[in-house]
Amino acid sequence: MKIFSPQKVRKTSVLVLDGDLRHAVDIVRSLGRSMNVTILSKNYHVPARYSRFLDSSIVHFIDRGNLEQEVDYLEELIQKRAFDVIISAGLDGNRVLSYGKERIKKLAKVPVPSFECFDIAEDKAKTILLAQSIGVSVPTSYFPLSQDNLLHSFSNIKFPVVVKARGGQGHYGFANNLEQLQSIYARICNEVPDQIKENAWPIIQEYIPGKIHGFYALMNQGELRACFMHERIHEVPPSGGPSSLAKNYYDEDLVKQGTAILNALKWHGVAMVEFKKDERDGEYKLLEINPKFWGSLGISIAAGVDFPYILVKMALEGDIDVVNSTPEKNILYQWLSMDMAHSWAVGKPWLWLGPVLRGVANDFLFSDPLPTFVLIFRGIKDVLNGRRRIHNLS
């Protein structure tokens, strides 16, 4: 009798760039249950490296100043490892994938927008101008042509204002008068010399009083396939920053505004559109687009909108059914290491323990505990080394 052994089914193989980011853990956990997942990160000892759902890891530093070289590297890597889908947790990886999309898509699925669309989304000035052209509300914005141009052209600016670099994250400041504006503008120019060389000068926007609202979406060539919204309850720092405790909600007006800007871009893949709800008139004002996965990805997955999984599914199948993003129930979600930092910052070191004892969902998994332990250890280490001054965060 001839015995036939069952043929082993090959799992989908996914490469995740920017694997050193905190939310890369969420991506690995989402995909690793049914796929082979490899991360590419600039360091070896990153939180996602310790997940039991990770298949392998590669150490490689993405040089944002040499995109051609990075596309060459990815082409060679894909040919060697036969990845089916390439995605990224962060900005640098998505920039490379968008830039090299036409070359990379010949070897693997790459669910990202064109580089032209990515450039508009990453450039805050271009984003604001696009929003204005389609009727999406934005803060009053000023676009200096040089540092000297600041005084000559914008002496009648109404304060307070926010100064932002046109590209990247973390380069911003608040000014309450002209003297502060000059100082902050000069500082930000010094922080982004590469942008200044390209005449991409920082922008100035009126300060909008109100809460920040994020619209998180998956788009297929400009058509909405899934979305999610959440409200920050605790932040790090408490004065404004990433969520450490949040709850989901749904607002049709926010969906309309967020979808409008991504539709105008013919966006493909995931993105986060950041708004502020103006306390003065109740309108959502668009601040910027983050053309990548977001740090608070965990709450959307916990609420049933598994963005990493449906992104890969869409890449493989060409499209997916529209995901019902209206929450069936309200969900609270806690990022343990971040909420510990928040608790210390507000002078209540054990505040984080309350949600844990109440059974609030969080990023700790008994089946995959090591990444969370690594994040907690890193937070403590940063505090001891003075890199995270939590007592001064408020």
N, C-alpha and C positions, 0 to 999 in steps of 0.2 A: 504494500500500500504506500502511495506517495503522500507524504505529509507536507502541507504548505504552511509555512510560518507567516503570520500576519506581517504585512509590510509596515514599517515604522513611518508614521506621517511626520513630515518635516514641519516644524513650527516656523511661524513667521519670525524673521530676524530683524530687530529694530536697533538702530544706532541713535543714541540720544546725546546731542552735543550740549556743552555747558553743564555737564553732570556734577559740577562742584556746587551748584546752587541748592539752597535748602529745599525748594519744591521739586527738585529732581527726584527726591525720595518718593514723593507722591506719584510721579510719572512711572518710576520703576515698579512700585507696588501695583499700580493700575495695570500695566502691560505685562509684568513678569509672571502673572498667574497663568497666562495662556500663550505667551510668546517668549522667545529668547531675546533678552535685552542686554545691550552693551552700552556703557556710558563712556564718553570722552571728556576728560576733565584736565585742568592745568596742574592739579596735584593728585597724588595717589590716595592720601588719607582724607577722603571726603565722605560726608554722611551716607550718601547713596551706595558707596562702596561696601558698606556693611549690611546691606539689605539681603535677606535670604532669597529675594526675588530677582536679584541681579545675576546674570550669566557670566559677564566678564567686564573688565574695565581697561581703558587705554589712557595713558597720560600723554597729553599733547597741549601745548599752549597755542591758542588761536591768536594769530597776529592780525589785529584789525586793520593795520596799515598796509598789509600785503594780501589782498583778497585773492589775487591770481594764484599765489603760492598756496593758499589754503584750499582753493578748489582743486589744484593739482594733487595736494595731499589726500583730499577726500576721494577723488577719483581712484587713486591707487589703492586706498584702504578698502573701498567698496569692491573693487575687482578682486582683492585678496580675500576678503571675508564674506562676500556675497550677501550683503545686507539687502533686505527687501524694501525697507522704509527708513528714511533719515528724517529726524525731527530735532528740535532744539528746545531746551528749557529756558534759554536766555537770549539776550539781544545780540551778542557777538556771533553766536552760531547761526541765528536766523539771518543776520546780515550776509554771512558767507553763503548760506543756502540760497537766498534770494539772488545774490550776485551771480552765482554759478548754476542757477536753476536749469538753464537750457542744456548745460553739459551733464549735470548730475542726473537729471531725469531720464537720461538714456541708459543709466545703470541701476537706478532705484527710484521708488516713489518718493517725491519730496513735496509735501503739502504746504507750500509757502507762496506768497504773492510774487509778482514780478519785482525786480529791483527798483523800477521806477515808482511803483506803489509803496514799496518799503521805504524808499527815500522820503517820500511825502509824509508818511506816518512817523518816521523817526525825527524829522525836522519840524520842530514846534511852530516855526513861522509859516511853513508851507501848510501845515495842518490847519492853523487858524484861518489862513486865507481861503483854503478849500471850504471850510465850514461856513465862512461868511458868504461864499458864492452860492451855497445851496440853502441858506436860510437857517442854519443851526446857530443858536445863540452862543456868543463867546464874550469873554471880558473885553473891555476896551484895551486895545493892544497898540504898542508902539514898536517900530522896527528901525533902530538907529543904523546908520550906514558906517559909523566908526565911533570910536570912543570920544573924539573931539566933537562929533556931530550931536552928542548927547546934550550938551549945554545949549548949542545954537538952535536946535530944532525942537527941543522938548522942555523948554523952561516953564511951560504952563501945565505940566503934569499934575494931576490931582493925586494926593497921597492918601493912604498908604498904597504902595505898589509891590509887585513881586518881580524880581529879575531872574531870568532862566537862560541857561545855555540852550542853543537851538537843538543840540543833539545830546544823547547820553542821559544819564540819570545822576542825581545827587549834586548838581551844580546849580544852586539857586540861593536867593537871599531876599530878605524883606527890608524895605526902606520906608521911613516915615517922613523924610525931608530930602532936599536936594543934596545936602552934604553926604548923607548916608547913601543915597543913590549913586553918587560918584564913586564912593569907596567900594561899595558892593559890586558895582559894574566893573571896576578895575580888577577886583579880586577874581571874579568869574572869568574875565578875559584871560587872566594869567593861568587859570586852571585848565583852559581849553585852547592851548596855542595852535593845535592842528586846525580847529574850526576857524580861528581868527585868520590863519593863512589863507583859508578858502573864502574869506570875507563873510563868514557866517557869524555875524555879531549877535550877542545875547539879546533877547527880546525883553520888553517891559510890559507888564499887564497890571491893570487895576486889581487891587485885592478884593476878592469876593467874600463877604461874610456868609458863613454857612458850612454845612457838612459836605465832605467829599463823598461822592457816589461813583462806584465803579460798575461799568457794563461789560460783562465778560462774554465773549461770543466765539462761535465757530461759524465760519462763512464758507460757502462754496461758490467761487467766482462771483461774489457780490450778493449772494442769496443766503439769508439767515437759516442755519440748521439747528443751532442750539444757543441758549443764552442763560445767564445767571447773574444775580445781584445779591450783594450782602451789605449789611450795615456794621461798621466797626463799633465795638463796645469798649474794648481795651486796645490801646496802641502803644508802640514802642518807637520813639519816646511818647509819653502821654500827651505832649503838646501837639502831636501829629506825626504819624509814621505808619509802618506796616501793622496789620491786625495781629493781636494776640488772643482776642476773644471776639467772636462775631456771630451774627445771626442772619439768616437769609430773609429775603422779602421779594416782592414783585411790584413793579411800577410800569404800567403800559406806556406812559409818557417817556420814561427813560429808555425803554425798548425802542420806541419810535425814533428818538434822537440818536441813540447809539447805532441803530441799524442804518439810519440815513447816511451818516458819514462813511461807514464801512461799505455801503452799497455804492456810494459815489466813487470810492476807490476801487471798486470791483475786487474787494479783498478776498483772499483765499487762505484758509487756515484759521488759526486762533489769534485773538487780539483782545486787549483790554482798553476801553475808552473811558477816560477819567473826566468826571463832571463835578461841579459844585452847584448845589441848589441854593440860589441866591435868596437870603433871608428877606431882602428888600422887595422882591417882586415874585418870589416863588418859582422862578424859571431855572431850568438846568442850564448852566454855562459850561461849554466844553473847554477843558484845560489842555489835554494832550491825548495822544494815542500811544500805548505801549505795545509795539508789534511783536508780542511774545506771550508765553505763559506767564501767569501772575503768581506772586508769592503766596497768596491765600488760596491756591488751587485745591487744597485739602477739603475745604468746606463744600465746594461744589460736588466733588466726588462723593462725599458723605451724604449729600442731599439727593444723589441719584443721577447727577449730570456728569458723567465720567468723560471729561474732555479728552484726556490722552487716548483712551480707548476708541472713542468715536472719531477722533482725528485720524488715527491709523486705519480704522475701518473705512473711512471716506477715501483715504489715499489708495487703499487696495481695491476698492469696489467702484470708485469713481464718484459715488454719491451715497448719501444715507437718507432715511426718512427724517423729517423734521422731529426733533426731540421735544416732548412736552416739557417746557421749562417753567410752567406755572407750579409753584411748590404745593404739594399735597399736604405738607405739614411744615410747621416752623421748626428749624433746627438751630441749636447753639453749637458752636465748634470752638475748641481751644487748641492753641499751639503751645505746648507745655513750656519749652525753653523760653519762648518769647513772653509768655504770661508770667513766668518767674521774674524776668527782667522788669516787666511792667510793675509787678508787685513791689519789688525793691525800690523802684523809681518813685512810687507814690507813698513810700514809707510804711507799707503794710506787707511785710515779707511773706506772710502766709495766705495772702488774698487768693493766690492761684489755686490753693487747695480746695476752696469752696466748690468750684465747678467740678473738680475731680470727685469729691464726695457726693455730689448731686447726680453723678453719672453722665455729665455732659460729654458728648463725643469729643475726642481729641486725636492728636497725631501719634499716640503711643499704641502700638499693636503688640499684644502678648505673643503673637505668632511671628513678629518681626521687630523685636525691641531695640536692637543695637543702634539703628540710625538715630532714634530719639535720645538714647543715652549719649551718643557722640555729640549731638546738638547741645544737650544740657552741659556736658563737660566743656565744650568749646565756650559756651556762654560764661561759665565760672572762670575759665582760664583767661578770657578777654577782660573780665572785671579785675582779676588779680593783676593782670599786666597793664591795666590802665587804658585798654583800648575801648572799653565800653563803660563810660562814666555814668552808671545808672542813677547815682544820687543826684546828678545834675541834669537829668533828662527833662524834668518838668519846668 
